[in-house]
Amino acid sequence: MRRLDFGIGKPTVGQAAALAEMLRDHCSLYNGALQERRDAYRHTSKTSIKYGQQSAQLKEIRAFDPERQGRWSFSSQQSTLRRLDKAFQAFFRRVKAGDKPGYPRFRGAMWFDTVDFPKDGDGCRWNSTPHDPVTRVRLQGVGHVKVNQHRPVVGKVKTVSVKREGKRWYVILTAEQTQPEPLLATGSVVGIDMGIANFLADSNGEFVPNPRHGRKAAAQLDAAQQALARFPRVRRDKRTANHRRAVQRVADLHRKVRRQRLDHAHKTACDLVRQHDFIAHEDLKIRNMIKAPAPKPDPEQPSSFLPNGAAAKAGLNHSMSDAGWGVFLTILHAKAESAGREVIAVDPRNTSRTCPECGHVSAGNRPTQETFHCQSCGHSAHADTVGALNVLRAGLVRRDAHPA
C-alpha cells in the first residue's frame, strides 16, 4: 500500500461550504460517541460501550437527523467511530503498560480535520469524470471536486481521505501496488549518527547539514503570533476579517516549515537508499529525549526549587524537534523496504564514547561536542563520524546474528 497526497483545486463556494460542514458533522459524531462512552462508564453499572454497538446506532442517527448526519457517507461515519475506538484501545494499552494514560478528548471544530472513506466507490469515487481532462474526486454530499493531480496514480485506489490544512484541502489516497523491483546492489554499507550541529554524519566521513527550517522561520512566526495575540479570544464565527487573516498567517508559516522538513527528509532518505545496500542507525527514543527535566525541590526551603537546567533543556528539545529525526527515520524505513534495502536500528549507548580503533570506552574520549580523542590509543576523529562507525559495526553484528 502506498500513500499519495493531492491538493484539491480551488473548490467552488458551495463545495467549500459542504466540505466544512462534512468535517463539522463528523466532529459532532465523534464527540457524541465519546460522550456516550463517558456517560456509560460513569454510570453505577460501569458499562463499557464498543464500536459495534455505536456503529449499529448509525441507522437511527441518520434517520433522526437527515439534514446533517444523514447527508454523508455511512462508511465514512463508521471510520470516524473506528477512530474513536482506536483512541480508546490506545488509552487502555497505555494504562496496562503503566504509561501516562491520556484519556481521549473531545475535538474542537478546528481540531478535527480529516474524514476517511475506507473504500473507493463507497461514498467517494476517485477520478469520477474520466472523460474530463481535469481529475476530479466525487464525495457524497459535496459533488465532483477538482484535484491538482501532480503525479500519476499507480495501482488500484483502496481508500480516500479528505484533509483540511488552514484554508487548503487535500485528498489522500492509498493505492495497492505490485511489489516494486529492488534496486541494483551497490555493495555499500553505512552507519549514520543523528545530530543537531549536522543533521547526520555517516561512517564514510560525510555530513548532511541541518537545515534548521524552524529556526529560520522563527522571526516571522514570532511576529505572526504576536499579531494574532492582539485579538481577543472569541468564537471562530465571531472573528473579524483581520483576525481570520492573522490566524491564517500563523497556519501558513507552520505548514511551510512542516513541508520543508518533510521534503528534506525525503531527499536525504532517498540518497541513502540509492547509495547503500545496508543502513544502520541509532534506535532513538525521541519522546523520552525531549522530556522536560523533573523539578528539584529545595530541601532547605519548602515549596522552593533548585535550578534544574530546564531553560537549556528547552532549547535543546526545540532543536531536536526542529531536526525531525522521527519523520526522517519513518521515511527511511519505508523507502528502504520498497527498494529492497536493509535498515537496522541499534542501541545508541556509548556509540560516541567508544574508540573504533582500540575499543576503549570512556566519557573522557569526547572532550567537546565535535572532538573525539581516545585516552588509551590517541585516535582522533570527528565525534559524529566515530559514532556512525560504531553504529555500523553494531548493525553488522546484529545482522549477522539474525540473518534474514
N, C-alpha and C positions, 0 to 999 in steps of 0.2 A: 504494500500500500504506500502510495506517495501523496504528499500534501502539496497542493498548488493554491496560491493566493492570486486573486484578480481584483482590481479596483472596479467598482461599479461606475460606469459612465454616468454623468450628472443625471440623476433621476428627475422625472417631472415633479412639479409641485405636489400633485396628488399622490405619486408614488412615494416621495419622501415622507409625506404625512402618514401614509399607510405603513411604511417601514417602521416609523417611530411608534405608531400605535401597536404594531405587532410586538415590538420589544416591550412596550408598556404592559400589554395584556399577558405576555409570558412571564414578566416580572411579577405581576399580580398573582398569577397561578402559582409561581414558586413560593411567594411569601404566604399565600393562603395554605398551601400544603405544609409549609414549615410550621405555621401557627397551629394547624390541626395536630401535628405530631407533638408539639409542645403541650397543648392542652390535654391530649390523651394521656401523656406520661405524668402530668401534674395531677391527674385525677387519682382518687384513692385506689383505683384498681390498677394503676401503673400500666395502662395498656400501651403496647408497642405497635405502631402502625407501620406497615411495609409498603413497598412500591406497588405491589399487586393490588392492594386494597384501594390505594389512591387512584391508580390507573382505571380501576373499574368504575370510579365515580365520574370519569370524564364525560361519559354519555349524558348523564343527568346535568352536569355543569354546563355543557354546551347547549342543551335544550332549554335550560333556565335562562341563559344569557346569550341568545343567538346573535346579538349585535356586536358582542365583543368576543367572548371565548368561542362561540360557535362559528366565528368567521375564519378561524385559522385552521391549519392542518392538524388533524388528530394525532398523526405520528410525531409531529414536532412538539406537541404538548406532552406526549409520552416521553420524549427526550428530555424535556425540562424537568419532569418528575424524576427521571433517572438521574439527572444531575444532582438533584437534592438527595436522592438515595445514596449516591456515591459519597456525597459530603458527610452523611451520617455514618456510612461504613468506615470512612477515614477517621471520623471522630472516635468511634468505638475502638478502632485499631490503635489509635494513639493512647487512649485510656488504658487499654490492655498492656501496652508496651511501657506505660509509666511516663510517657512524654506529656508535654503541655497539650491538653485536650483540644482547645479551640472549637467550642460548640458552634455549629452552623448559624450564621447570622442572616437577618433579613437584608434584602438587597434594595438599595435606593434606585431611583429612576435612572441615574447616570452610572450606576454600578452593575447594571445588567445589560450587557452589550452584544450578546450572541444568541442566535436561535439556530438550532441544529435540525436538519432534515435527514433522518437515518437512511433513507433510500431514495435514489434519484428516480423520479416518476411518481412518488407518493407525496403529494403536496408541493412538489417542485419539479422542474424539468430544466436540465442544463441544455444549452443550445436549442431553445424551444422553437426558434424560427430558422431552421436550416436553409431555407430558400433565401434568407436575408443575408447580405454580406456582413451586416453588423451582428455580432454574437449577443444573444440575449438569454437571460435566465427567467423562467416563469415561476413565480411564487404565489401560492394560493392566497387570495385576499389582496394581492398587490398588483399583479399583472406581469407583463413581459418587460423586464428591466434591462437596459443596455449594459454591457460589460466590456471593459477595456481588456480584451484578451491579448496579452503581450507575448504569449508563447503557446505553442500547440499543446493540447491535452492528449497525452499518450496513455492508452489503456481505457478500461471501462470505468466510468464515473460511478462510485458507490454511494458516497454521502455528499451533501451540500450543506454549508453553513453560511449564515449571513452575519457579518460583524460590523458594528459601528465604532469608528475612532474619531471623536470630535464631530465634525460635520461630514466626514467621509464614510463611505460604505464599501465593504469588501465582501467578495464571495470566496469562500474557502472550499476547495474540492479535495476529496480523497479518491484516488484512482487506483484500481487494481491493475498492476503491470506484470509482465513476464519478468523473470529474473534476468537482470542485465548481465551482459558479458563482462567477466572480470578484466581488469586492466592487465596489460602485459607485465610480467615480473621484472623488477629493476635490480634485484639482488641487494638492495639497500635496506638497512635497519637504522632506526633513530630513536633516541630518547629526548623528551622535552621537559623543560623545567619552567613552570609558570611563574611570572613575577610581575612587579609593578613598574620598576625602572625600565625594564623591557617586557613586552607582552609575553614573550617566551624566548628561551635560549635552547638550542639543540646540542646534541652530543658532538656535532661536527664543528662547533665553534661559531655557528651562525646565530644571529639575533633578529627577532622581529620587533620593531619599535612598538611602544604602547601609544596608540593614537590619542588617548585621553579625550574622547569626544565630549564627555560630560563636563570636564574642567574647561574645555574651550568654549562651551556654551553657557558656562556658569554666570558670566556677567549679564548676558541677555536674559537668562532665566530669572536671575535675581531682580532685574528691572521689571520684567513682566509680572512677577509675583508681587512685587511692591505695588505696582499699578493696580493689580487685582485686589490687593488687601485694602485699598482705599474705598472700595464699595462695601456697603453694609451686607451682612449675611441675610439674604431673603430667599424666598422660594424661587425655584427656577422660572416659573411663569410670571414672576413679578420683576425680573431683571430688566434693566433698561438696555437699549441697543449698545451703549458703550460698555456696560457690564458684560454683555454677552461677547463682545469683541475681545475684552480683556481675558475672559475665560478661554476663548478660542486661541488666543495668542499663546497662553501657557501650554495648552494641549498640543499646539503645533510644534512648539520647541521640544517638548518631551518626545513626541512622535519622531521628530527628525533625529534626535540623539539615539533613540532606540533603533531606528532603521540603519543609521550609520554604524552602530555597534554590531548589528546583525550582518551587515554587508562585509565588515572587516572579518568577522568570524567565519563566514562562508569562504571568503577568498583565502584566508590563512589555512583553513582545514583542507580546502581543495588542493593547494600547493603541496601540503604534506602527503596527502593520499596519492597524488600523482607521482611523487618522487620516491616514496618508500614503501616496501612491502610489509614492514613491521614497525609499529609505533608504540612506544611505552610512555606513559605519563603518570604523574602523581595522582593517587587516589585522594583528592582533596575533599574534606568535609566542609564545604564553603559555609553552610548555615552555622556551623559551630565557630568558624573562623571570624565571622562578622558579628558575633555576640558582643554586647557591651560588657565591660568588666563588672564584677559584683562589687557592691559598695563595701567599704571597710569602716566599720564602726570604731569610734574613738573610745578605747577602754577607760580613759581618764575623764571624759566628758560625755555623759549620757545624752542621747539624741543628737550627737555630733558625729561627723565622719572625717576620716583621714583622706588625703589625696590618693586616688586610685588610678590616675592616668587616663581617665575617661575621655578627656578632650583630645589627647593624642590618638587614642584608640579610635575615636570617632572619625578623625581624618583618615586613618589607615583603612577603616571599614568603608569609607566613601570611595577611596581609591580602588579597593578590591571590587566593590560593586560596579564601579565605572569600567574596570577592565573586562567584566563579563565572562569570567572563566567558565561558569556553569553552562552558559549558552554555547560557548565555543566547544566544550567537550561533548555536549549533546550532538552538535552538528558533526563533529569529527567522527564519532562512533557511527552515525547514520551514513555518512559518505563512505567510510571505510567498509561498512557492510555491503553497500551497493557495488563497490569496486573490487570486492574480494580481498581486501587487505585485513590485517590482523592488528587490533588495538588492545593493549593490556594496561590495566591500572595497577600500580604497585604502592606499597606502603611508603609514604614520604619521609618517615622519621630518619634523621641523621644523613639524608642524602647529600646535604650541603656541608656536612661536617666530616665526612669520610674521605680519606685520601684515596684517589683512584690508583695511585702507584703502589703504596705500601699497605693500605687498608687501615691506617691509624685513625681512630675516631676521637675527636676532641672538639669542644666548643671553641677552644683557642685557635683551631685551624682556620677559623674565619674571623680575622680581626676587624674587618669592615664589611659593609653590605656587599661590595663588589669583589673583594680580595679574598683569595684562598691561599694560605701558606701553611704547608704541613709542618708541624713542630717536630715530627720524627725524621722525615727524609728530606725536607726542604722543598718539596714540589710546590710550584706556584702556578696559578691559573686564575681565570675569572670564576668567581664562586658559582655563578649560574651554569656555566659550562661544566664544572665539576658535578653539580647536582644532576644535570642532564645525563652525564656519563654514568653516574651511579644508578639513575633511574633505568637507563638502557640495560645495564648489566643485571639488575634485579628483574627486569621484564623478561630478558632472555632466559634466566634461570627458571622463572615461573613457567615460561612457555615450554621449555624442555622437560620440566617436571610433570606438566599436564598437556601432552601433545593433543592436538585436535583430532 
